[in-house]
Structures are given as structure tokens and as C-alpha cells.
């Protein structure tokens, strides 16, 4: 589920394994929020300055880069940035 605001993409929500949770009591259903940011590095630094911490390496595909973080209370979220055509070409040239 995602939203748009003024033509820009807003936060996207995902959920945990609802069907499997019924069969595995240690797996709880959960929300996972994805925030699209203009630039990943400054957003990660801002989250860290507010007490967040990264819990994954930066991952990418042909169109975007993302990293998972936890806030100071332990809630999981992902920061995502789109790769422009130029940034995507530079990414694939590495």
C-alpha cells in the first residue's frame, strides 16, 4: 500500500506473514513502513542522530536503493531512494 501527495510518492506499508503466523506462534504479524527520501546517506545520518540504527546493508536494484533501520524503540522501517537515469547508469558502471 502506498500513497501519493502532490504527485510525489509517500510512505509505503508492508506487512508481516499473516498466514504463516497462525502456524508459527513466534512469528508475529507486523507493519513495515518504507519512506522514500531524496538522498539515502543524509537520511540515514539523520535517523542515526535521532537514535536510529541500520540493521542491513544498503541494497539496490536497477531503479532504487534502500536500507533497513530500527528506531530507538525498536520499530523497523526502510529508507528508499529512487535512482535517476544518470545515477542508475553510474550504479551499474561500478
N, C-alpha and C positions, 0 to 999 in steps of 0.2 A: 504494500500500500504506500503510495506516495502522494505528494501534493504539489501544487504549483501556486506561486504567489507572484503576481505581476509578470508572468511569463517565465520566471526562474523556478527551477525545481526546488522543492522544500524537503524537509526531513522524510525519510523512508522508514517504514516499520517492517520488521520481520518477526517471526515468532519461533518458538522452540518446538520440539517434536511432540505435538499433542497426542497423536495416535499411539506412538511408542511409549509415552509417559504412562499410559494406562497399564502397560505391561512391565515397565521398569520403574518402580517407585522412587529410585534415586535420581531419576531424570525428571526435572520439573519443567512444565511449560514456562516460557518466558518471552518477553518482548526484547527485541534487539533493534535499537534505533541507529539509523545511518544519517549522518549530517554531511551534506555536500558543502565543501569550503572552496574558496578561490585558489588557495595555495596550501598544500599539506603541511610543510615544515613549520611555518609560523603558527598554524592552528594547533599542531602537536605541542609546540613550545608553550603556547598559551594555556593549553589544558594541563601541562606539567606544572606550570607556575601556579595553577589553582589547585594542585594536589592530585591530578590525574597521573596515570602511568600507562605506558604502552604494554600490551600483552601479546603483540605479534610483530613480525617484521612487516615492512611495507611490501605490499603485493600489488602487482599491476597486470593489466591485460592491454589490448590494443586501444582501449578508449578511456581507461581510468586507472587511478592508483588509490589504494586505501590502506588503513591501518586500524587495528582494534585497540581500544583503550578501556581502562576502568576508571570511574570517578572515585573520589575519596571514600564514598560509601560502598564501593564495590560493584556498582552498576556498570554493565558492559555496553559500549557503544562503538560505532565505527565512524571515522572521518574519511570522506571520499572526495577526490578532486578529479575533474574531467581533464583529459589530455587534449589540448588543441591539436590541430593537424601538425603544426610545427613541433610541439612538444612530443607528440606521438612518434613522429619521424626521428627525432633525436633519441627517444627512448629505444626504438628498435635498431638504431645505428650502434648502440653500445654493445 
